[in-house]
Amino acid sequence: MMANSDQQSIDKRSMVTFSDGASVPAIGQGTWFMGDDISKRSEEIKALRLGVELGMSLIDTAEMYGEGKSELLVGEAISGIRDQVFVVSKVYPHHAGLKQIARSCEESLQRLQTDRLDLYLLHWRGNVPLAETIEGMEKLVAAGKILRWGVSNLDTSDMQELSRLAKGTSCVTNQVLYHLGSRGIEYDLLPWQRTHRMPIMAYCPLAQAGSLRKGLVQNQTVMELASKHGVKPLQLLLAWCIRNGDVIAIPKASSEQHVIENAAAGHIQLSAEDLNKLDQAFPQSTRKMPLDMV
């Protein structure tokens, strides 16, 4: 399927660069809960493939998602186009030790029908020492099983600890929850990562479906600015998330229409006045906040 004239690809300028020089689109594709419902499989695969065609070539998944079902779905979706896709997966914390990480990675590779991951993340911090996880990740890099590694759901103190360990500075990203209604990382984590040239990967950049997302999309300022730009509120929220060029947003889209809307959000240019209005409606944190997780 090729994108037609009504479908806008993501702005090629909207790229984010890792410390090793690899560049990825600022808007990628998340897959949490995708692959769980067999009746939606065909539609979800079409959505992921369309997303790649529209420039959202980073696809994020995890062994936890559906206990491998999401990886199986992604593997089918990227069949024949693997070299066009930046594949990210995540390892369970209890699989992140030297005795299990290689096997977990291999099982993810088999489900994804690929010989390497572009990025492998520790899903969250567990009982395995960070030094042991780093060693396991570095061995996977040396074996060509993964090209680079990172972490997820680590707060500032965790990242500082990680950076002091041998090879800890090889970490290229930290995937955390981040959206207009959850700005706690802007107080210390985001500035720390900017200092270390380490982009944030933002999961749930549109907030989870429910009252929180409803509160965002129905906010008067959000609606007014979306109308001003001729876009939907969710598109405005996505554009806000990637506004500074060092955040990779990975919204999930199970339908082709939603995919098209996400890709088009990469073209939205928010002005300083727009951003100031959003800051007034959703103020930045003025103190350390616990890291939000879902």
N, C-alpha and C positions, 0 to 999 in steps of 0.2 A: 504494500500500500504506500503510495507516495502522497506527501502533503500537497493539498490543492491550494488555489489562490486565496481561499478564505481562511487558511490556517497559517498563523504567524509563527515562524521559528524563533527561538530564543535569540536575543541580541548577541552577536558574536563578541561584542565588547564586554559582555557580562561573564567574564571568566575569572576564576580564582586560582592563584598559583601556590603550590606547596613549596616548602623550603628546598626540596630536591629538584625544583624546576618544572615538575609536572603541573599542567593546567587542566582544570575541569570546569564545566559550566556552573555558574552560581546557582542555578536551579536544576536540581536533579530529580530523581523519582524514589520515593519511599515505597515499601511493600508490606508494612506491618498489617496483618490480618488478610493479606492477599494470598490466595491459594487455599484458603480454608473451605470455601464453598465451591464444590465441583461444578455447580450449575452456572457459576460466574467465570469459569476458567477461560473460556474462549474470549469473552469480553475483556478480561484482565490482561490476557496476552496481547490482544490487539492494542490495548491502551499503552502498554509498556513499549511495544514496537513503534507505535506512533510517536511516543515521547522521544524515543531515540532519533527518529526522522526529523523531529522538530528541534533537535539540538540538546535535549535533556538526556545526555548520554551516560550520566552517572546514575547507576541503579544501586540502591542500598537494601540489603537484606540481612538475615541473621539465622544462625542455626536454631535459635529460640523460636522464631516466627513459625507457628504451626508445627513445631518440632521437625523442621526441615521442609514442610510443604511449600513455604514461600520460596526457598531456594530451588525446589523442583520446578515451580512455576517460572521463575526467572530463567532457569536453564533452558526451558522450552522456548521462552520468549526471545532469548538472545541467540538461538540456534541459527547459524548461517550469517550472523552479524557480530560475532563475538569481538572481533578486532575493532569494532566501532564503539564498544561499550566499556566504560570504566566501572568494574564490578567491585562492590564493597560488601563484605560480610563480617559477622561478629561472632566471637567465641564466648561461650558461657564462662563466667568466672571460675566455676569448679572444673572446667576443662582447660584452664589456662596455665597449668603447671607443665613441667617438662615431660611427665609421663603420659599426658593426654593431648596436649595442644596439636602435635603433629597428626594424630589420628583424627581429631575433630576437623582440622583443616582439610585433610584428605577426604573425609566424608562430605564436607561442604563442596569441595571441588567436584566430586562425583555427582552430587545432586545438581550442581550448576553446569555440568557437562563441559568443564573447562580444565586447562592444565595449570592455571595460575589465577590468583586474585590480585587485582590492582591495589587493593587496600584491605587490610585485615585489622579489626578492632577488638580490643578487650571490651566486652559489653558493659560491664560495671566492675567496680573493685570488690573482690571477695577475699577469701582467706589465703589465697596463693600470694606469696611475696611478689611485689612488683619486679624485683630483680630477676626472679625466676621466669616471669612472663616475658620480660625483655629478652632474656637469653633464648627462650623458645621462639619468639618472634624473629630474632636475628638468625637463628638456625634455618627457619623457614625462608627467609630472604636469601640466605646463602644457597639453599637448595633450589631456588627458583620457584618455589610454591607460592610465594607472595612477593610483590614488588616493593611494598612499603607497609608500615604498620602505624596504628594509632590507638587511641583509647576512647571511651565513652563514659559519660556520667561521672567524671572526676572533677572535683572542685579545686580551687586554687592551691590549697595546702597539698593536695595529692599531686598536682602538676609540679609544684616546687620540689616535692620529694622525688618524683620521677626524674626530673631534670638533673638531679644531683647524682643519680646512679649511672654506672657505666653503660654507655650506649643509650641512655635515657633521652638524650637530645635528638635521637633519630626519630622520635615520635613526630608525626607530621600533622596530626589533628586531634581534636577532642570533640566528640559528638555529644551535644547536650540539648536540653529543651530550651527553646528560645523563640519568643514571639512578642508582639506588641504588648500583650497583657502579662508577660513574664519577662521582666527586664533586669532581674537580679544580677545576672552575670556581667552587666555593664559596670558594676561598681568595682570589681577587682579581677574576675576571671578573664573577661574579654580584654581589658588593658594588658594583663600579664601575657596573654597569648599573642597580642599584637607586638609586644616588645620582643617576643621570641619568634616572630614571623611564622606563627602557627594558626592557620585559619580555623574558625569554628565551623562545625557541621551542625546545623540547626534542625533537630527533629521536631515534629508537630509545629511547624512554623505558622500554621493557621489555627493553632490550638486544637484540642480534641473536640470532636463534635459534641455538642451539649450546651449547657448554660453559659460556659465561658466563651465559647466561640460565638454564640448568639449575642452575648454582650458586646463583643468586639464588632461584629458586622452590623449591629443595629445602633452602634454609637453614632451620635449626630455628626461629630467631626469626621469620622470615617466615611459615613454616607455622603457627606457634602463633598469631600475630596474625591471620592470615587466618581461622583457625578461630574465634578469638574474635569476629571481626566477621561470621562467616558468609559469607565471600566466598572467591574463589580467590586464590592467591598473586599472579598477574599483576594482578588488580584492586587488591590491596593496594599493589603496586609503583607502579601508575598513580596511586593516591590519594596516595602519598608524594610523587610528582613534583610535584603541583600544590598541595601542602600550604600554601604561603605566599601564594597568591593572585597571584603575579607571574610564573608560568611557564605557558606554553601547551604542552601535550603533544600530539604528533601521532602516535599509534600507528597502525600499519596493521592493517586487519582485512578479510580477503577473504571471510569468511562472515558471515551474518546473526547467528548465535549469538555470534560473537566481538564483533560490533558492539554487541549488547545488553549484553554483559558490560562492554565499555569504557564505555558510557554510564552503567551502574549504578555504576561506580567513582567517578563524580562525587558520589555521595551519601555516600561513606565519610568519616566524621569521625575522624581519628586524634588520640588524646589526647597530652598532653605525655609521659605515661609510655610510650605506644607509640613515640613518636618517639625517646625516650631509649634504648629497647631497640634500635631500629634503628641509632642512632648507635653503640652499643656493638658491634653485630654488623658494621657497615660504617662505620668511623670517618671523620670529616671529614678533609680534607687539612690538614696542618700546615705545608706548604711549597708553593711554586710548582710546578705540574706542567705538562708539555707538554699542549696542548689535544688531547683525544681526538678522532679523526676515523675515520669508516669510509667 
